[in-house]
Amino acid sequence: MNKEKSSQGNYELFRELDPEILQKKFLHALLKIQNVKRGSIWIKRDRTYVCVEAAGIDSENIVGVTLDAGSPSIVGWVIENGEMTIAKAGSDRRHNREMEAHFAVKSSQILCFPLLIDGQVFGAVQIIDTNPDNIHLNLDSSYLSHFQNLVEICSIALGNALSYASEQRKNRRLSSVLSKIEKGNTIIGQSKAFQKSMDLVKSYADTDFNVLITGESGTGKELVAEYLHKDSSRADYPFLAQNCSAIPETLLESELFGYKKGAFTGAVRDRAGLFEAADGGTVFLDEIGDMSMGIQAGLLRVLQKNEIKPLGSTTVRHINVRIIAATNKDLGDMIQTNRFRQDLYYRLSVLPVHLPPLRERREDIPLLARHFLATEGRKTKILEKKMSSEALHHLVSYAWPGNIRELENLIRYLMVTAPDEIIHPEDLPEHILKNIPDGATAHATPQDCASQTKEGPYLRDISAMTWPDLEKAYVETLMEKFNWNVTWAAKASGINRSTFVSRMRKLDIHRGTPPL
């Protein structure tokens, strides 16, 4: 072997970090040196050996083959023993003849070396002579010694490339996770109300039925829709979303169903609609309650027959999509007033799920606040701020009409405006401070809060009530008034908290109890 050329070739191999390119160069270099045409590289994975590269006749039938560690094979013996071997393919018991059963040209003699890095065997390389007379392989001991040195050098390069590729995959996965976190695409919540909804969502993901998500604006309906798609069999296909209230009716129709050239003024070419573009995947239709009756009829056709008819077309096109719809409106009421098709409703709501508003999952507010503080800090490169317990109390007490979206925007505001690392109550906007439960001011006592509440809803004919009924009605009224904050309700009643809780248990009062 020419030492200068060999040295230059080794240097080139060490520069290559793509294992697929490197193993191909490595194998072909060894075959050229030994003047043979067939060879293969195998990598050990758990209790199997996988062929990652092959050359020569029938090589396409070898790449990707997996051999079990318990089955006889030359590569298996070399990997497990860490030694070079020379084998006669026709007579050696270690040779796996089944693998070559359908090969047009059989192997006659096999030269196999272990691949090592840091003394550990990670694979093997086979150099194979297919000539029946075994005339091509140079098995001279001196020649094999130099050849083995070359294999060892190249195996280090290949091992490093495989390790580098593995680290790159890990980094890509980590970057993907961090990217999702930075974008806020993480579903967070541990409250019973939210977990009940998410249990349904998780059970829906594996199915292919349509889903209807209901809930107020800002509760995370699109995020849930994305979760349903990514956890389904359609995850490798498109997820396309359309807000049905964001664009005019005529434009929405062309966006959803597409159009033919000349269908209307400005249609200078054919254009695929959302349903066609998402073929095989998922279409998310937000604010479905704002869709006109005319477009509802077209959507019904998609659900019933899996077909669309682009504007200006005389033919239909068949599609395969899963539809997830969402609304913050009462579709039942809209059906009664002929603003939403009942048949469409039943087609959409095969799997319904309701997302509770933030005021009904107050225990999740600290988790969400911390999450948004962390993600916004990473995105804006601003030092992550912390929330004082007093400020957090105000957030938990606030009604959040804009739900999670409002909380996220507040955190962005505070990241910029709060002067210190710790966010204090005085950093909060005035409307947050003024909206302690049921309109109490930031510094009001429970008694003050009670005096500010309108009495109308709580006036009853107490003369018709028994004493236990009266006591139960009183406790329920306090709990409703203070948004089920036991501490505030107990203070308003004038008794200590433990006694108040004991009375609640005796009267069988819990959230959701029908009022007397």
Secondary structure by P-SEA (a helix, b strand, c coil): ccaaaaaaaaaaaaacccaaaaaaaaaaaaaaaacccccbbbbbccccccccccccccccccccbbbbcccccaaaaaaaacccccccccccccccccccccccccccbbbbbbbbcccccccbbbbbbcccccccccccaaaaaaaaaaaaaaaaaaaaaaaaaaaaaaaaaaaaaaaaaaaccbbbbccaaaaaaaaaaaaaccccbbbbbbbcccccaaaaaaaaaaacccccbbbbbbccccccaaaaaaaaccccccccccccbbbbccccccccbbbbbcccccccaaaaaaaaaaaaccccccccccbbbbbbbbbbbbbccaaaaaaaaccccaaaaaaaacbbbbbbcccccccaaaaaaaaaaaaaaaaacccbbbbcaaaaaaaaaccccccaaaaaaaaaaaaccccccccccccccccccccccccccccccaaaaaaaccccccccccccccaaaaaaaaaaaaaaaaccaaaaaaaaacccaaaaaaaaaaaccccccccc
